[in-house]
C-alpha cells in the first residue's frame, strides 16, 4: 500500500487499474476491486499493513466494468464488507447483465478488438446499499459525497471529500500518463462523459485519484480544468 495523503492509500502492483483504501476509526473502506487477480494482492497488502480482512467494512464501486469489479466476489467473501454502488450500476455489479458498450459499428478497428468479450456479465456480487447523486457517506473519510458522473457507464459514480478537496474519479478521466478521456471501446456515451468531466473539474480538487493512472497531487484543479476546457 502506498500512502497518498493522511488516511488515503492506493494498492500497488495490481497490473491494471487502481484500487484505493481509506482508513477510518471504525475500519477500512476500499474503492473499486480491480481485476479478478487483484483480490489476493489487495488482501496480502492489507495483511502487511497490519490489517485483517474483517477490518474492511465497505467496498465502494464506481461502476460495473470488469476491471473494477473482477476482484469483488473474492474480496466480499474474505471481508464480509458492505458493497455499495449506484442504484443504476447494481444490475451490472450483481451480474444480471453486462455493462452497456457502444455499438461496434461506430468504433474504429482497434476499439472493436478491445471490446471483444467485454459484453459478458461479470460474476455477480450482491449490492448491500445503493447511492444516488449527492448522497453522503458520513462514516467515510469525514464525509464522502457521491457524485453522479455518467457517460463511461450509465450509473458511474465519483466520490468527493469537500473539506480536504479530494476527488476519486473512477474512469471519467484517466492519467496514462497524461490526462485523457476513457477508452472509447467501453464508453457508450462519450458526450455525456465530457459533461461529467466538466462537472467534476468545477469542484476544484487538490488531489485527484483516477481509476487508471497515478494520482495527481500538484496543481490538480488547474490541470483538470485545463483538460476539461478542451471539450
Rosetta blueprint (number, residue, H / E / L):
1 X L
2 X E
3 X E
4 X E
5 X E
6 X L
7 X L
8 X E
9 X E
10 X E
11 X L
12 X L
13 X L
14 X L
15 X L
16 X L
17 X L
18 X L
19 X L
20 X E
21 X E
22 X E
23 X E
24 X E
25 X L
26 X L
27 X E
28 X E
29 X E
30 X E
31 X E
32 X L
33 X L
34 X L
35 X L
36 X L
37 X L
38 X H
39 X H
40 X H
41 X H
42 X H
43 X H
44 X H
45 X H
46 X H
47 X H
48 X H
49 X L
50 X L
51 X L
52 X L
53 X H
54 X H
55 X H
56 X E
57 X E
58 X E
59 X E
60 X E
61 X L
62 X L
63 X L
64 X L
65 X L
66 X H
67 X H
68 X H
69 X H
70 X L
71 X L
72 X H
73 X H
74 X H
75 X H
76 X H
77 X H
78 X H
79 X H
80 X L
81 X L
82 X E
83 X E
84 X E
85 X E
86 X E
87 X L
88 X L
89 X L
90 X H
91 X H
92 X H
93 X H
94 X L
95 X L
96 X L
97 X L
98 X L
99 X L
100 X L
101 X L
102 X L
103 X L
104 X H
105 X H
106 X H
107 X L
108 X L
109 X H
110 X H
111 X H
112 X H
113 X H
114 X H
115 X H
116 X L
117 X L
118 X L
119 X L
120 X L
121 X L
122 X L
123 X L
124 X L
125 X L
126 X L
127 X L
128 X L
129 X E
130 X E
131 X E
132 X L
133 X L
134 X L
135 X L
136 X E
137 X E
138 X L
139 X L
140 X L
141 X L
142 X L
143 X L
144 X E
145 X E
146 X E
147 X E
148 X E
149 X L
150 X L
151 X L
152 X L
153 X L
154 X L
155 X L
156 X L
157 X E
158 X E
159 X E
160 X E
161 X E
162 X L
163 X L
164 X L
165 X L
166 X E
167 X E
168 X E
169 X E
170 X E
171 X L
172 X L
173 X E
174 X E
175 X E
176 X L
177 X L
178 X L
179 X E
180 X E
181 X E
182 X L
183 X L
184 X H
185 X H
186 X H
187 X L
188 X L
189 X L
190 X H
191 X H
192 X H
193 X H
194 X H
195 X H
196 X H
197 X H
198 X H
199 X H
200 X H
201 X H
202 X L
203 X L
204 X L
205 X L
206 X L
207 X E
208 X E
209 X E
210 X E
211 X L
212 X L
213 X E
214 X L
215 X L
216 X E
217 X L
218 X L
219 X L
220 X H
221 X H
222 X H
223 X H
224 X H
225 X H
226 X H
227 X H
228 X H
229 X L
230 X L
231 X L
